[in-house]
């Protein structure tokens, strides 16, 4: 089981609980309070909930972290009230199950502060903390009450990170230049950069307030020190191949392009597809130039193919090898949650009418890779689609 828990897709509850780290991961990711309580009750033999010792352990192991990386005030208030009610209900049957001093102090201070702050300022800034398979943590600042969509964590971003960290796909990113479009809070890219040996990660978005928050999250997670992760402003409407090649040479190196929940309106579909095409063309041209200049013997093979094929290492924990199409770079992986059928249809139609691109719906493969579990807490998985986009053969 991954550190931080493995979650059941249907109920989002932990399949098993190795200790308080799993409960902490649920809370830090804002799993539903009812799910947290279910996990506590379901693992009573391991955790001892709701004994006073268990309450003290929860204060220490779960809520100490939230002093520096606070969860949403509304969420915290609801969770603590639910836990208090469970403790009081248990005490009516077992006199020894009373509220501990540490939990009581946390409850009073947190609920009072949350109530006051919600009345005065609303529920704005919060942090989502994700525990990776290596046990590294990634904390992301979000602003859930803000109208800006780029200041929230979206399901498709976590789905794409979940899939990318799987043994079946993780080798695709090793030593690669990865460009994320519409990176938002950095959910997908930063989880990858913290866990996988990407050569370079370029996080792009447009609104300045989103870029400011994105840069904050890069610094927060210590990924700003060696130039591995770069934040860039990118306006899809201004992008073409010439622009990428001449003004954004770093983007022209993209081996893998990621986009998650970027198909949020019909109006953005054309510019998104055009941006993907421009990056793929620029990257292929860059790769061809590099390979032809490095050795004359590779020139003939470069002229017959616009892609570079890599064979990922075999993993004993990977039951599904990469499909042949996904072994070829450059490529784009676009994850999108189906919220509006017209928008989804428009995106697919725009891909289909672009003669320079070929695309495949690889959702079934992705769900087969992930199975019935997921490493992070997110909903709507049955409505998330994954598209592989590449240049069409010449």
Residue pairs with C-beta under 8 A, 6 or more apart in sequence:
1 15
1 16
1 18
2 131
2 133
2 375
3 21
3 131
3 132
3 133
3 134
3 135
4 21
4 22
4 25
4 130
4 131
4 132
4 135
4 375
5 14
5 17
5 21
5 22
5 25
5 26
5 131
6 14
6 15
6 16
6 373
6 374
6 375
7 13
7 14
7 15
7 373
7 374
7 375
7 376
7 377
8 14
8 15
8 372
8 373
9 372
9 373
9 374
9 381
10 372
11 35
11 38
12 31
12 32
12 35
12 377
12 379
13 35
13 38
13 39
13 42
14 22
14 26
14 39
14 42
14 43
15 373
16 43
17 23
17 39
17 42
17 43
17 46
17 47
18 46
19 46
19 47
20 47
20 57
20 58
20 61
20 62
21 61
21 131
22 39
23 36
23 39
23 40
23 47
23 58
23 61
23 62
24 61
24 62
24 65
24 131
25 129
25 130
25 131
25 377
26 35
26 36
26 39
26 377
27 36
27 62
27 63
27 66
27 71
27 79
28 62
28 65
28 66
28 69
28 71
28 127
28 128
28 129
28 130
28 131
29 128
29 129
29 130
29 376
29 377
30 71
30 72
30 75
30 126
30 128
30 377
31 377
33 75
33 78
33 79
33 82
33 83
34 82
36 79
36 82
36 83
37 82
37 83
37 86
40 47
40 49
40 50
40 54
40 83
40 86
41 49
41 86
43 49
47 54
47 57
48 54
48 57
49 55
49 58
50 83
50 86
50 87
50 90
50 97
51 96
51 97
52 97
52 98
52 99
52 100
52 103
53 100
55 87
55 99
55 100
55 102
55 103
56 100
56 102
56 103
58 83
58 103
59 100
59 102
59 103
59 106
60 102
63 106
63 110
65 129
66 76
66 127
69 127
69 129
69 139
70 76
70 125
70 126
70 127
71 126
71 127
71 128
72 123
72 126
72 144
73 113
73 114
73 117
73 118
73 123
73 126
74 114
74 118
74 123
75 126
76 110
76 114
77 110
77 111
77 114
77 115
77 118
80 106
80 107
80 110
80 111
81 111
83 103
84 99
84 107
87 97
87 98
87 99
87 103
88 99
90 97
91 97
91 98
91 99
99 107
122 145
123 144
123 145
124 143
124 144
124 145
124 146
125 141
125 142
125 143
126 141
126 142
126 143
126 144
127 139
127 140
127 141
127 142
128 139
128 140
128 142
128 153
129 137
129 138
129 139
129 140
130 137
130 138
130 139
130 140
130 191
130 376
131 137
132 138
132 165
132 191
132 194
132 195
133 165
133 195
133 375
134 195
136 194
136 195
138 190
138 191
138 194
138 221
139 217
139 220
139 221
140 153
140 185
140 186
140 187
140 190
140 217
140 220
141 185
141 213
141 216
141 217
141 220
142 151
142 152
142 153
142 185
143 151
143 152
143 213
144 151
144 152
146 152
148 207
148 209
148 210
149 184
149 264
150 182
150 184
150 185
150 205
150 206
150 207
150 209
150 210
150 213
151 184
151 185
151 209
151 210
151 213
152 184
152 185
153 184
153 185
153 187
154 184
154 187
154 260
154 261
154 337
155 261
155 337
155 378
155 379
155 380
155 381
155 384
156 260
156 261
156 335
156 336
156 337
156 384
157 184
157 187
157 188
157 260
157 261
157 335
158 187
158 188
158 376
158 377
158 378
159 260
159 335
159 366
159 374
159 378
159 381
159 384
159 386
160 188
160 258
160 260
160 333
160 335
160 386
161 187
161 188
161 191
161 192
161 376
162 370
162 374
162 375
162 376
162 378
163 169
163 335
163 366
163 369
163 370
163 386
164 170
164 172
164 173
164 188
164 191
164 192
164 196
164 258
164 333
165 191
165 192
165 195
165 196
165 375
166 318
166 369
166 370
167 315
167 317
167 318
168 315
168 318
168 319
168 320
168 321
168 322
168 369
169 322
169 326
169 369
170 196
171 312
171 313
171 315
171 322
172 256
172 312
172 322
172 326
172 327
172 329
173 192
173 196
173 197
173 198
173 256
174 196
174 197
174 198
175 197
175 198
175 199
176 198
176 199
176 255
176 256
176 329
177 198
177 199
177 200
177 201
177 202
177 250
177 253
177 254
177 255
177 256
178 189
178 192
178 193
178 198
178 200
178 201
178 202
178 254
178 255
178 256
178 257
178 258
179 201
179 202
179 204
179 251
179 254
179 256
179 257
179 258
179 279
180 186
180 188
180 189
180 201
180 202
180 203
180 204
180 257
180 258
180 259
180 260
181 204
181 234
181 236
181 257
181 258
181 259
181 262
181 272
181 275
181 276
182 204
182 205
182 259
182 260
182 261
182 262
183 189
183 203
183 204
183 205
183 214
183 231
184 205
184 210
184 214
185 213
185 214
185 217
186 203
186 214
186 217
186 218
187 260
188 258
188 260
189 201
189 203
189 229
189 258
190 203
190 217
190 218
190 221
190 223
190 229
192 198
192 201
193 201
193 223
193 228
193 229
194 221
194 223
198 228
199 228
200 228
200 229
200 230
200 250
200 253
201 223
201 228
201 229
201 230
202 230
202 231
202 232
202 250
202 251
202 254
203 214
203 218
203 229
203 230
203 231
203 232
204 231
204 232
204 233
204 234
204 251
205 211
205 214
205 233
205 234
206 233
206 234
206 235
206 236
208 233
211 231
211 233
214 231
215 224
215 231
218 224
218 229
218 231
223 229
230 250
232 248
232 250
232 251
234 248
234 251
234 275
236 268
236 271
236 272
236 274
236 275
237 271
239 271
239 274
239 275
239 278
239 279
240 274
240 278
241 277
241 278
241 281
241 282
241 285
243 278
244 251
244 252
244 278
244 279
244 282
245 252
245 282
245 285
245 286
251 279
251 282
252 279
252 282
252 283
252 285
252 286
253 283
253 286
254 279
254 280
254 282
254 283
254 330
255 283
255 329
255 330
255 331
256 329
256 330
256 331
256 332
256 333
257 276
257 279
257 280
257 330
257 331
257 332
257 333
257 389
258 332
258 333
258 334
259 272
259 276
259 332
259 333
259 334
259 335
260 334
260 335
260 336
261 335
261 336
261 337
262 268
262 272
262 334
262 336
263 269
263 272
263 334
263 336
263 343
263 344
263 347
264 343
265 343
266 342
266 343
266 346
269 343
269 346
269 347
269 350
270 350
272 347
273 347
273 350
273 351
273 354
273 357
274 354
276 332
276 334
276 357
276 389
277 354
277 356
277 357
277 391
279 330
279 332
280 330
280 331
280 332
280 357
280 389
280 390
280 391
281 356
281 391
283 330
284 306
284 307
284 330
284 391
287 308
287 330
288 302
288 306
291 298
291 299
291 302
291 308
292 298
292 299
292 302
306 391
306 393
306 394
307 328
307 329
307 330
307 390
307 391
308 328
308 329
309 327
309 328
310 327
310 328
310 329
311 327
312 321
312 322
312 327
314 321
320 365
320 368
320 369
323 362
323 365
325 331
325 360
325 362
325 388
325 390
326 362
326 388
328 390
330 390
330 391
331 388
331 389
331 390
332 387
332 388
332 389
332 390
333 386
333 387
333 388
333 389
334 386
334 387
334 389
335 384
335 385
335 386
335 387
336 344
336 347
336 384
336 385
336 387
337 380
337 383
337 384
337 385
338 344
338 383
338 384
338 385
339 383
344 385
348 359
348 387
351 357
351 359
351 387
351 389
352 359
355 392
356 391
356 392
357 389
357 390
357 391
357 392
358 389
358 390
358 391
358 392
358 393
359 387
359 388
359 389
359 390
360 387
360 388
361 385
361 386
361 387
362 386
362 387
362 388
363 384
363 385
363 386
366 386
367 381
374 381
